[in-house]
Amino acid sequence: MRLMIGLLAIAPLAAFQTPDSVLAKIGHSAHGEAFDVGPREKPWVIAGIGEAHFPITTKNPEVQKWFDQGNALLHSFWDYEAERAFRWCLKLEPDNAMAYWGLARAAGFGTGNRAPDLIREAVKRKDKVSPREQLYIDALAAQILTDPLAPPRDPNSREDPGKKFLETLCVKYPDDMEARALLALNGMGGDRYGTELMIREILAKQPDHPGAHHYRIHNWDYHEPEQALVSARRYGEIVPGIGHALHMPGHIFSIVGMWNEAAISMDAATRREKQYMQERLTFPFNNWNYGHNRNYLCYIQEQMGLVNAATFGARQLIDAPLDPQANGDSAFSSHSYGIAALSRALLKYERWDDLLKEGNIPWRDILLDKANRAYFEARAWFGKGDADKAAKSLAAHAALKDELEKEKGPVLGLYNIQATELKGRLALARGETLSGLKFLSEAAEKEFADQKGYADPPMYPESLYNSLGEAYLQTKSPVLAAQAFEKALTLTRNDLFALSGLVRAYLAAGEKSKAEDAMARLLYVTADADKGLAILQRAAATGVTAAPRDSSPGPQRNYLRTSLEKFGPEKWEPYAAPSLDVKDSAGKRVTLQEYKGKNVILVFYLGAECPHCMRQLHSIGEKKDDWERLDATVLAVSSTAPDKNAAGLKAFGDLPVRLLSDDRFANAHRFHSYDDFEEIELHSTILIDKKGRVHWARNGGDPFTDMAFLVKQLETMNGK
């Protein structure tokens, strides 16, 4: 009942629940569901996040310090760590309206729809803050909360009901750069010119404002990207401590064809994220941008001919720990990104046998993978010159059409492009040249339009105008081939595949000077490429020579010669388990050293008074044979005293669990199983391998009960 007393002692942020309901929600926040997810441990000062002072009404200078940290983090979209800072503000000052405002902003893109509940708490308290702060609260409330008297909002409209409040802030408080930054965030990518003018106004007074540089990059990401080159160079310099701030410049650099700079940005970003994982004992699936970031780096490495580096990165994503919530079958999970990156690299570099090798790509029994597997295997058979086997894969691909049309998901658009492309390739393989070129041209137009809408990186594995150019070369039409390759270059600048094609097409068309120009650009882009790449050998076989020349809009460093170790490690590894120092039911000291050479399922539970904890332990007990087969021991830790654990062992019966005591919560703190904000224990389930490394963990208000997942994870751990 110590836990219950602790809950009742917390200063209320909302009405208290009755004691019975508190007990029923044991392990959950006393302040409602909005606080049941998100960070549960106190913040620390994070270096390298930039400066963005946002003065608020507070009697405690420490609240201002953490609010400024949260605000700076929001400017780089690190919402999770921003939320941690704002939660600590509430711990220090429970009725701070602006802390709730910060929480609502941080929760806006997180798990569940928590932002409305949080901004309502800010509105309740807005009479305690200045008129300036009240306008900030009104702006966010208008953005988040639905007005029941107003007509329904158009879901496709970019108009933000909170915008007028931000405009009023800018007019009334001309020295408030934060209002201008939020208005720029509101308008980026829509009103590009107006947004740029606001950003210039901010930078004139605060040249290193992190939000201004960040929002400029987003503002020009898909249109006139050169306008953001200055900010792309500066943003990562002033915010080196946030992965996303290192990542975003890579968007601009890749779009303008500065592949070396793009690789430096993305590589530094993935390293910074892995450094954070090591320091905070988290996993790739806990970091919102890691999968996208690493996939983008793979793409950039492919564009430089660094195939081995790209496939190494794809394997990192595939091999990262799975999670039933955060790294599963979603198209945007790290695992899915890994499959996409690996299959893309193998296709672009004609590794046909690797695409066909059973088990080399971990295709899943889901619609996305069924369609992609049929497509990539058809492409591999075409590449190997076996049209009959390609036709079988094409038939398997076609058989999925009805199911995909019923689902009407995002996969359908890519599937339709794949289907048209494969029809064209089959026709060409059968000698039906005009029909084949017609279908391939249609597919190229669709893929081009798709890439214009999203190219970070492109969703399709290769530019089909390059494929069309290669087909024209095969049919002795070099002028049409050159036109297709040039079209590809309008979206993917300094694309080595298009440049290789242009060397061959222009030479065949009798335009040697243009062939030499393409060769000069190709040699610069691929200066550090892997040896023996077929696409480069074809260009070299023409005999065209040139001195390497960079045609990008700015100077570049060399990716492979730039040291990036300061940002973090190249590869994510399971982290060493923190120290476990507990007592068993006899009062004997127990540590993980005792279990070296065995897998450990470490469970933090909330004692015998917690009914769902007991259900979890009994579910674990039902898998006793699996744990023995997998060489795994179950350790269950709570704050229960050793003598009570001794009695509990008799009451629980024959459970394959060792009950251990952590009476001062020291171990719960080390294993992220304690809520610093509300000073309560949390549920945790943690998998530790035979070398004492943590492979997976789940912490929070509910115990983890998916035993089948734990069995699969242990099987994977043993396989590694």
KELUM-718142 format. One record per residue (C-alpha): residue number from 0; z, x, y; residue in one letter. Coordinates in steps of 0.5 Angstrom, whole numbers, always signed. Each point is the difference from the previous one (the first is absolute). Layout:
residues N
  pos      z      x      y  code
  NUM      Z      X      Y     A
...
END
This chain:
residues 720
  pos      z      x      y  code
    0     +0     +0     +0     M
    1     +0     +6     +4     R
    2     -7     -1     +2     L
    3     +1     -7     +2     M
    4     +6     +2     +5     I
    5     -5     +5     +3     G
    6     -5     -5     +1     L
    7     +5     -5     +4     L
    8     +2     +6     +4     A
    9     -7     +1     +3     I
   10     -1     -2     +7     A
   11     -5     -7     +0     P
   12     -7     +0     +2     L
   13     -1     -7     -2     A
   14     +5     -5     -3     A
   15     +4     +2     -6     F
   16     -1     -3     -6     Q
   17     +5     -3     -5     T
   18     +4     +5     -4     P
   19     -3     -3     -6     D
   20     -7     +1     +2     S
   21     +1     +7     +2     V
   22     +2     +1     -7     L
   23     -6     -3     -3     A
   24     -4     +4     +5     K
   25     +4     +7     -2     I
   26     -4     +6     +2     G
   27     -4     -4     +5     H
   28     +0     +0     +8     S
   29     +6     -4     +3     A
   30     -5     -1     +6     H
   31     -6     -4     -4     G
   32     -6     +2     -4     E
   33     -3     +3     +6     A
   34     +4     +6     -1     F
   35     +0     +0     -8     D
   36     -6     +5     +0     V
   37     -2     +6     +4     G
   38     +4     +6     +1     P
   39     +8     +0     -2     R
   40     +2     +7     +2     E
   41     +2     +2     +7     K
   42     -5     +4     +4     P
   43     -1     +8     +2     W
   44     -3     +3     +6     V
   45     -8     +1     -2     I
   46     -3     +6     +3     A
   47     -7     +0     +2     G
   48     -1     -8     +2     I
   49     -2     +1     +7     G
   50     +4     -3     +6     E
   51     +0     -7     +3     A
   52     +6     -2     +4     H
   53     +1     -8     +0     F
   54     +6     -1     +4     P
   55     +4     -6     -2     I
   56     +7     -4     +1     T
   57     +6     +4     -4     T
   58     +7     +2     +1     K
   59     -1     +5     -5     N
   60     -5     +7     +2     P
   61     +0     +1     -8     E
   62     -4     -7     +0     V
   63     -5     +2     +5     Q
   64     -1     +6     -4     K
   65     -2     -3     -7     W
   66     -4     -6     +4     F
   67     -4     +6     +3     D
   68     -1     +3     -7     Q
   69     -2     -7     -3     G
   70     -5     -1     +6     N
   71     -3     +7     -1     A
   72     -1     -2     -7     L
   73     -3     -6     +1     L
   74     -6     +3     +5     H
   75     -2     +4     -7     S
   76     +1     -7     -4     F
   77     +6     +3     -4     W
   78     +3     -6     -1     D
   79     +4     +1     -5     Y
   80     +4     +6     +3     E
   81     +0     -4     +7     A
   82     +3     -6     -4     E
   83     +6     +5     -2     R
   84     +1     +2     +7     A
   85     +0     -7     +3     F
   86     +5     -2     -6     R
   87     +5     +6     +2     W
   88     +0     -3     +7     C
   89     +2     -7     -2     L
   90     +6     +4     -4     K
   91     +2     +3     +6     L
   92     -1     -6     +5     E
   93     -1     -6     -5     P
   94     -2     -5     +6     D
   95     -5     +5     +3     N
   96     -6     -5     +1     A
   97     -5     +6     +1     M
   98     +2     +3     -7     A
   99     -2     -7     -3     Y
  100     -7     +1     +4     W
  101     -1     +6     -3     G
  102     +1     -2     -7     L
  103     -5     -6     +1     A
  104     -5     +5     +2     R
  105     +2     +5     -6     A
  106     +0     -6     -5     A
  107     -7     -3     +3     G
  108     -4     +4     -5     F
  109     +5     +1     -6     G
  110     +2     -4     -6     T
  111     +1     -8     +1     G
  112     +0     -4     +6     N
  113     +6     +3     +3     R
  114     -2     +1     +8     A
  115     +1     -8     +2     P
  116     +7     +0     -2     D
  117     +1     +7     +3     L
  118     -3     -2     +7     I
  119     +4     -7     +0     R
  120     +6     +5     +0     E
  121     -2     +4     +6     A
  122     -2     -7     +3     V
  123     +7     -3     -1     K
  124     +3     +7     +4     R
  125     -5     +1     +5     K
  126     +5     -3     +6     D
  127     +3     +7     -1     K
  128     -5     +4     +2     V
  129     -4     +2     +6     S
  130     -6     -5     +3     P
  131     -5     +6     -3     R
  132     +3     +0     -7     E
  133     +0     -8     +0     Q
  134     -8     +1     +1     L
  135     -1     +5     -6     Y
  136     +4     -5     -4     I
  137     -4     -6     +3     D
  138     -7     +4     -2     A
  139     +2     +1     -7     L
  140     +3     -7     -1     A
  141     -7     -3     +2     A
  142     -3     +5     -4     Q
  143     +4     -2     -6     I
  144     +3     -7     +0     L
  145     -5     -6     +0     T
  146     +1     -5     +5     D
  147     +0     -7     -3     P
  148     -3     -3     +6     L
  149     -6     +4     +1     A
  150     -6     -1     -4     P
  151     -1     +4     -6     P
  152     -2     +7     +1     R
  153     -7     +3     -2     D
  154     +2     +5     -6     P
  155     -7     +4     +2     N
  156     +2     +0     +8     S
  157     +2     +7     +3     R
  158     +4     -4     +5     E
  159     +7     +2     +0     D
  160     +5     -5     +3     P
  161     +5     +5     +2     G
  162     -6     +4     +4     K
  163     +2     -4     +7     K
  164     +7     +2     +0     F
  165     -2     +8     -1     L
  166     -5     -1     +6     E
  167     +6     -3     +4     T
  168     +4     +6     -2     L
  169     -5     +5     +2     C
  170     -1     -3     +7     V
  171     +8     -1     +1     K
  172     +2     +7     -3     Y
  173     -6     +5     +2     P
  174     +4     +6     -2     D
  175     +1     -3     -7     D
  176     -5     +3     -5     M
  177     +3     -3     -6     E
  178     -3     -7     +2     A
  179     -7     +3     +1     R
  180     +1     +4     -6     A
  181     +1     -7     -4     L
  182     -5     -3     +4     L
  183     -5     +5     -2     A
  184     +2     -1     -7     L
  185     -1     -7     +1     N
  186     -7     +1     +2     G
  187     -3     +6     -4     M
  188     -6     -1     -3     G
  189     -2     -6     +4     G
  190     +0     +1     +7     D
  191     -1     +8     -1     R
  192     -2     +1     +7     Y
  193     +6     -3     +3     G
  194     +5     +3     -5     T
  195     -3     +7     +2     E
  196     +2     -1     +7     L
  197     +7     -2     -2     M
  198     +0     +6     -4     I
  199     -2     +4     +5     R
  200     +5     -3     +5     E
  201     +6     +2     -5     I
  202     -3     +7     -1     L
  203     +0     +1     +7     A
  204     +8     +0     +0     K
  205     +1     +1     -7     Q
  206     -5     +5     -3     P
  207     +3     +1     -7     D
  208     +2     -8     -1     H
  209     -1     -1     -7     P
  210     -2     -7     +0     G
  211     -6     +1     +5     A
  212     -3     +6     -4     H
  213     +1     -4     -6     H
  214     -3     -7     +3     Y
  215     -6     +4     +3     R
  216     -2     +2     -7     I
  217     +0     -7     -3     H
  218     -3     -2     +6     N
  219     -6     +4     -1     W
  220     +0     +1     -7     D
  221     -6     -4     -2     Y
  222     -4     +0     +7     H
  223     -1     +6     +4     E
  224     +5     +5     -4     P
  225     -1     +6     +5     E
  226     +4     -4     +5     Q
  227     +6     +1     -4     A
  228     -1     +8     -2     L
  229     +5     +2     +5     V
  230     +5     -4     -2     S
  231     -2     +1     -8     A
  232     +2     +8     +2     R
  233     +6     -2     +4     R
  234     +3     -5     -4     Y
  235     +2     +4     -7     G
  236     +2     +6     +5     E
  237     +6     -5     +3     I
  238     +2     -4     -6     V
  239     -1     +5     -6     P
  240     +6     -3     -3     G
  241     -3     -7     -2     I
  242     -6     +0     -5     G
  243     -4     -5     +3     H
  244     +0     +3     +7     A
  245     -3     +6     -4     L
  246     -5     -4     -4     H
  247     -3     -5     +6     M
  248     -3     +6     +3     P
  249     -4     +1     -7     G
  250     -3     -7     +2     H
  251     -4     +3     +6     I
  252     -1     +6     -3     F
  253     -4     -3     -6     S
  254     -4     -5     +4     I
  255     -3     +6     +4     V
  256     -1     +4     -6     G
  257     +5     +5     +2     M
  258     +2     +1     -8     W
  259     +4     +6     +1     N
  260     +5     -3     +5     E
  261     +0     -6     -3     A
  262     +2     +3     -7     A
  263     +6     +4     +4     I
  264     +2     -6     +3     S
  265     +1     -4     -7     M
  266     +2     +6     -4     D
  267     +6     +1     +5     A
  268     +1     -7     +0     A
  269     +1     -1     -7     T
  270     +4     +6     +0     R
  271     +5     -2     +5     R
  272     +1     -7     -4     E
  273     +1     +4     -6     K
  274     +5     +4     +4     Q
  275     +4     -6     +2     Y
  276     +0     -3     -7     M
  277     +3     +7     -3     Q
  278     +5     +0     +6     E
  279     +2     -8     -1     R
  280     -1     +0     -7     L
  281     -5     -6     +0     T
  282     -7     -1     -4     F
  283     -7     +0     +2     P
  284     +0     -8     -1     F
  285     +6     +0     +6     N
  286     -5     +3     +5     N
  287     -4     -5     +3     W
  288     -6     +4     +2     N
  289     +0     +5     -6     Y
  290     -5     -3     -4     G
  291     -5     -1     +5     H
  292     +1     +7     +3     N
  293     -1     +4     -6     R
  294     -6     -4     -2     N
  295     -3     +1     +7     Y
  296     +1     +8     -1     L
  297     -3     -1     -7     C
  298     -6     -3     +4     Y
  299     +0     +5     +5     I
  300     +0     +6     -5     Q
  301     -6     -3     -4     E
  302     -4     +0     +7     Q
  303     +1     +8     +0     M
  304     -2     +1     -7     G
  305     +8     +1     -2     L
  306     -1     -4     -7     V
  307     +6     +3     -4     N
  308     +5     -1     +6     A
  309     -3     -7     +1     A
  310     +1     -2     -8     T
  311     +7     +4     +1     F
  312     +2     -5     +5     G
  313     -2     -6     -4     A
  314     +4     +2     -6     R
  315     +6     +1     +5     Q
  316     -1     -7     +2     L
  317     -1     -3     -7     I
  318     +6     +4     -3     D
  319     +5     -2     +5     A
  320     +5     -5     -3     P
  321     -2     -7     +0     L
  322     +5     -5     +2     D
  323     -1     -8     -1     P
  324     +0     -2     +7     Q
  325     -2     +6     +4     A
  326     -5     +4     -5     N
  327     -3     -5     -4     G
  328     -7     -3     -1     D
  329     -1     -2     +7     S
  330     -7     +3     +3     A
  331     +4     +4     +5     F
  332     +6     +3     -4     S
  333     +0     +8     -1     S
  334     -2     -1     -7     H
  335     -6     -4     +2     S
  336     -2     +5     +5     Y
  337     +0     +5     -5     G
  338     -5     -3     -5     I
  339     -4     -2     +6     A
  340     +0     +8     +3     A
  341     -1     +3     -7     L
  342     -6     -5     -2     S
  343     -3     +1     +7     R
  344     +0     +8     -1     A
  345     -3     +0     -7     L
  346     -5     -5     +2     L
  347     -2     +4     +6     K
  348     -1     +7     -3     Y
  349     -3     -3     -7     E
  350     +6     +1     -4     R
  351     -3     -5     -5     W
  352     +3     +2     -6     D
  353     +7     +0     +3     D
  354     -1     -7     +2     L
  355     -2     -2     -7     L
  356     +6     +4     -3     K
  357     +4     -5     -3     E
  358     +7     +0     +3     G
  359     -2     +5     +6     N
  360     +1     -6     +5     I
  361     +5     -4     -2     P
  362     -3     -7     +1     W
  363     +4     -6     +0     R
  364     -1     -7     -3     D
  365     -1     -3     +7     I
  366     -6     -3     +3     L
  367     -1     +6     +5     L
  368     +0     +5     -5     D
  369     -4     -4     -5     K
  370     -6     +0     +5     A
  371     +1     +7     +3     N
  372     +0     +3     -7     R
  373     -6     -4     -2     A
  374     -4     +2     +6     Y
  375     +2     +8     +0     F
  376     -1     +0     -8     E
  377     -7     -3     +2     A
  378     -1     +5     +5     R
  379     +2     +6     -5     A
  380     -5     -3     -5     W
  381     -6     +0     +5     F
  382     +2     +7     +3     G
  383     +0     +3     -8     K
  384     -7     -4     +0     G
  385     +2     -5     -5     D
  386     -3     -7     +3     A
  387     +2     -4     -7     D
  388     +7     +2     +1     K
  389     +0     -1     +7     A
  390     -3     -7     -1     A
  391     +6     -2     -5     K
  392     +5     +2     +6     S
  393     -4     -4     +5     L
  394     +1     -6     -5     A
  395     +7     +1     +0     A
  396     +0     +1     +7     H
  397     -4     -7     +1     A
  398     +5     -3     -5     A
  399     +5     +0     +5     L
  400     -3     -4     +6     K
  401     +2     -7     -2     D
  402     +8     +3     +0     E
  403     -1     +4     +6     L
  404     -3     -6     +4     E
  405     +6     -5     -2     K
  406     +5     +5     +3     E
  407     -4     +1     +6     K
  408     +4     +6     +2     G
  409     -2     +7     +3     P
  410     -3     +3     -6     V
  411     -6     -5     +0     L
  412     -3     +3     +6     G
  413     +0     +7     -3     L
  414     -2     -3     -7     Y
  415     -7     -3     +3     N
  416     -2     +6     +3     I
  417     +1     +4     -6     Q
  418     -4     -6     -4     A
  419     -6     +1     +5     T
  420     +1     +8     -1     E
  421     +0     +0     -7     L
  422     -6     -5     -1     K
  423     -4     +5     +5     G
  424     +2     +6     -5     R
  425     -2     -4     -6     L
  426     -7     -2     +3     A
  427     -1     +7     +2     L
  428     +2     +3     -7     A
  429     -5     -5     -3     R
  430     -6     +2     +5     G
  431     +0     -6     +4     E
  432     +0     +4     +6     T
  433     -1     -5     +6     L
  434     +5     -5     -3     S
  435     +5     +6     -1     G
  436     -1     +2     +7     L
  437     +1     -7     +3     K
  438     +7     -1     -4     F
  439     +2     +7     +2     L
  440     -2     -2     +7     S
  441     +4     -6     +0     E
  442     +6     +3     -2     A
  443     +0     +6     +5     A
  444     -1     -5     +5     E
  445     +6     -4     -2     K
  446     +4     +6     -1     E
  447     -1     +3     +7     F
  448     +2     -7     +3     A
  449     +7     +1     -4     D
  450     +1     +7     +2     Q
  451     -1     -2     +7     K
  452     +6     -5     -1     G
  453     +4     +5     -3     Y
  454     -1     +8     -2     A
  455     +7     +2     +0     D
  456     -2     +3     -5     P
  457     -6     -5     -2     P
  458     +1     -5     -6     M
  459     -6     +2     -3     Y
  460     +0     +6     -4     P
  461     -6     +3     +3     E
  462     -5     -1     +6     S
  463     -6     -4     -4     L
  464     -5     +2     +6     Y
  465     +1     +7     -3     N
  466     -2     -3     -7     S
  467     -6     -4     +3     L
  468     -2     +7     +3     G
  469     +1     +3     -7     E
  470     -4     -5     -3     A
  471     -6     +0     +5     Y
  472     +0     +8     -1     L
  473     -1     -2     -8     Q
  474     -6     -4     +2     T
  475     -3     +5     +5     K
  476     +1     -3     +6     S
  477     +4     +5     +4     P
  478     -1     -3     +7     V
  479     +3     -7     -2     L
  480     +6     +5     -4     A
  481     +1     +3     +7     A
  482     +1     -6     +3     Q
  483     +5     -3     -5     A
  484     +4     +7     +1     F
  485     +0     +0     +7     E
  486     +2     -8     +0     K
  487     +6     +3     -5     A
  488     +2     +5     +6     L
  489     +1     -5     +5     T
  490     +6     -3     -3     L
  491     +2     +7     -4     T
  492     -1     +5     +5     R
  493     -1     +7     -3     N
  494     +0     -3     -7     D
  495     -2     +6     -5     L
  496     -4     -5     -5     F
  497     -4     -3     +6     A
  498     -1     +7     +2     L
  499     -2     +3     -6     S
  500     -5     -6     -1     G
  501     -3     +2     +7     L
  502     -1     +7     -2     V
  503     -5     -2     -6     R
  504     -3     -6     +4     A
  505     -2     +3     +6     Y
  506     -3     +6     -4     L
  507     -4     -4     -4     A
  508     -2     -4     +6     A
  509     -2     +7     +3     G
  510     +5     +0     +6     E
  511     +3     +7     -2     K
  512     +4     +1     +7     S
  513     +4     -7     -2     K
  514     +1     +2     -7     A
  515     +3     +7     +3     E
  516     +4     -4     +5     D
  517     +3     -5     -6     A
  518     +1     +7     -4     M
  519     +4     +3     +6     A
  520     +5     -6     +0     R
  521     +0     -1     -7     L
  522     +2     +8     -1     L
  523     +6     -1     +5     Y
  524     +3     -6     -3     V
  525     +0     +3     -7     T
  526     +2     +7     +2     A
  527     +6     -1     -5     D
  528     -3     -5     -5     A
  529     +1     +1     -7     D
  530     -5     +4     -4     K
  531     -6     -3     -4     G
  532     +0     -6     +3     L
  533     -7     -4     -1     A
  534     -1     -3     +6     I
  535     +0     +7     +4     L
  536     -4     +3     -6     Q
  537     -5     -5     +2     R
  538     -1     +2     +7     A
  539     +1     +8     -1     A
  540     -6     -1     -5     A
  541     -5     -2     +5     T
  542     +1     +7     +3     G
  543     +2     -2     +7     V
  544     +4     +5     +4     T
  545     +5     -1     +6     A
  546     +6     +3     +3     A
  547     +6     -5     +0     P
  548     +1     -4     +6     R
  549     +5     -6     +2     D
  550     -3     -6     +3     S
  551     +6     -3     +1     S
  552     +3     -2     +7     P
  553     +6     +5     +0     G
  554     +2     +7     -2     P
  555     +3     +0     -7     Q
  556     +5     +4     -4     R
  557     -1     +2     -7     N
  558     +3     -5     -5     Y
  559     +1     +5     -6     L
  560     +3     +6     +5     R
  561     +5     -5     +4     T
  562     +7     +1     -3     S
  563     +3     -7     -1     L
  564     +6     +2     -4     E
  565     +5     -1     +6     K
  566     -2     -8     -1     F
  567     +2     +0     -7     G
  568     -2     +1     -7     P
  569     -7     -1     -3     E
  570     +3     -5     -6     K
  571     +5     -5     -1     W
  572     +5     +2     -5     E
  573     +6     -4     -3     P
  574     +6     +2     +4     Y
  575     +6     +3     -3     A
  576     +5     -5     -1     A
  577     +6     +0     +5     P
  578     +7     +2     -3     S
  579     +3     -5     -5     L
  580     +8     +1     +0     D
  581     +3     -6     -3     V
  582     +6     -2     -5     K
  583     -1     -3     -7     D
  584     +5     -6     -2     S
  585     +5     +6     -3     A
  586     +0     +3     +7     G
  587     -4     +6     -2     K
  588     -5     +3     +5     R
  589     -8     -1     -2     V
  590     -6     +3     +3     T
  591     -7     +0     -1     L
  592     +0     +7     -3     Q
  593     +3     -3     -6     E
  594     -6     -4     -1     Y
  595     -5     +6     +1     K
  596     -6     -1     -5     G
  597     +1     -8     +0     K
  598     -3     -5     +4     N
  599     +5     -4     +4     V
  600     +0     -7     +3     I
  601     +5     +0     +5     L
  602     +2     -7     +3     V
  603     +5     -1     +6     F
  604     +3     -7     -1     Y
  605     +5     -4     +4     L
  606     +5     -1     -6     G
  607     +2     -5     -5     A
  608     +1     -6     +6     E
  609     -8     +1     +1     C
  610     -3     -5     -5     P
  611     -7     +2     +1     H
  612     +2     +8     -1     C
  613     +3     -3     -7     M
  614     -7     -3     -1     R
  615     -3     +7     +1     Q
  616     +4     +4     -4     L
  617     -1     -5     -6     H
  618     -7     +0     +1     S
  619     +0     +8     +0     I
  620     +4     -1     -7     G
  621     -5     -4     -3     E
  622     -5     +6     +1     K
  623     +5     +4     -4     K
  624     -5     +2     -5     D
  625     -5     +2     +5     D
  626     +5     +5     +4     W
  627     +1     +3     -7     E
  628     -7     +1     -1     R
  629     -2     +3     +7     L
  630     +6     +4     +0     D
  631     +4     -3     +5     A
  632     +7     -1     +2     T
  633     +3     -6     +5     V
  634     +5     +2     +5     L
  635     +3     -6     +4     A
  636     +4     +2     +6     V
  637     +4     -5     +4     S
  638     +7     +1     +4     S
  639     +4     -3     -5     T
  640     +6     +4     -2     A
  641     -1     +4     -7     P
  642     +6     -4     -3     D
  643     -4     -7     +2     K
  644     -6     +3     -3     N
  645     +3     +2     -7     A
  646     +2     -8     +0     A
  647     -7     -2     +2     G
  648     -3     +4     -6     L
  649     +4     -4     -5     K
  650     -2     -6     +4     A
  651     -7     +2     +0     F
  652     -1     +1     -7     G
  653     -5     +5     -3     D
  654     -4     +1     +6     L
  655     -4     +7     +0     P
  656     +3     +2     +7     V
  657     +5     +5     +2     R
  658     +5     -3     +6     L
  659     +1     +5     +5     L
  660     +5     -1     +6     S
  661     -2     +2     +8     D
  662     +6     -2     +3     D
  663     -1     +3     +7     R
  664     -8     -2     +0     F
  665     -2     +8     +1     A
  666     -5     -1     -6     N
  667     -3     -7     +3     A
  668     -1     +4     +7     H
  669     -4     +6     -4     R
  670     -4     -5     -4     F
  671     -2     -5     +6     H
  672     +5     -5     -3     S
  673     +4     -2     +6     Y
  674     -1     -4     +6     D
  675     +2     +4     +6     D
  676     -1     -6     +5     F
  677     +4     -5     -4     E
  678     +5     +5     -4     E
  679     -2     -3     -7     I
  680     -2     +3     -6     E
  681     -8     -2     -2     L
  682     -3     -1     -7     H
  683     -4     +6     -2     S
  684     -4     +2     -7     T
  685     -2     +7     +0     I
  686     -5     +4     -5     L
  687     +2     +8     -1     I
  688     -4     +4     -5     D
  689     +2     +5     -5     K
  690     +0     +6     +6     K
  691     +5     -4     +4     G
  692     -6     -3     +5     R
  693     +0     -7     +3     V
  694     -7     -3     -2     H
  695     +1     -7     +2     W
  696     +6     -4     +4     A
  697     +1     -7     +3     R
  698     +6     -2     +4     N
  699     +2     -6     +4     G
  700     +3     -7     +0     G
  701     -2     -2     -7     D
  702     +0     +4     -7     P
  703     -6     +2     -3     F
  704     -2     -4     -7     T
  705     -7     +2     -2     D
  706     +2     +3     -6     M
  707     -7     +1     -2     A
  708     -2     +4     +6     F
  709     +6     +5     -1     L
  710     -3     +1     -8     V
  711     -7     +1     +3     K
  712     +3     +5     +5     Q
  713     +4     +4     -5     L
  714     -6     +0     -5     E
  715     -4     +3     +6     T
  716     +6     +5     +2     M
  717     +0     +2     -7     N
  718     -8     +1     +0     G
  719     +1     +5     +6     K
END
